[in-house]
Amino acid sequence: MVHVDGDLTTCCLDEHLENRLGNLREHSLAELWEGETIQRWRLAQVEGRFEDSGPLCTRCNWQSAGAYPPDKVQAWLRRFRDRHGS
C-alpha cells in the first residue's frame, strides 16, 4: 500500500505505518519490493509465522484471504532459498 506521502507498507489496513517498508521518494519501488524487510515479511507470511510479520499480522482476520496455492508457495520458497541461501 502506498500512502499519499510515498510511504510504502505491507497492508492497506496499516494506516499508522506499523509495517512501513520505506518511502518511494527515497527508494525505488524495485528496491523496496525486493528489499530485505519485505523478503523477511514474505517468508514469515508463507511459513505462517504471522507474529514475525509485524505487529498487525497476528491481529489480522485476512491471513487466509488470497492465499497462494500450495504448489506456488513451494515454488516461491525454492526460489527464495536459492537466492538467499536459506
Stockholm file with secondary structure:
# STOCKHOLM 1.0

chainA/1-86         MVHVDGDLTTCCLDEHLENRLGNLREHSLAELWEGETIQRWRLAQVEGRFEDSGPLCTRCNWQSAGAYPPDKVQAWLRRFRDRHGS
#=GR chainA/1-86 SS CBCTTSEEESCTTCTTCTTEEEETTTSCHHHHHTSHHHHHHHHHHHTTCGGGTCTTGGGCSCTTTTCCCHHHHHHHHHHHHHHHCC
#=GC SS_cons        CBCTTSEEESCTTCTTCTTEEEETTTSCHHHHHTSHHHHHHHHHHHTTCGGGTCTTGGGCSCTTTTCCCHHHHHHHHHHHHHHHCC
//
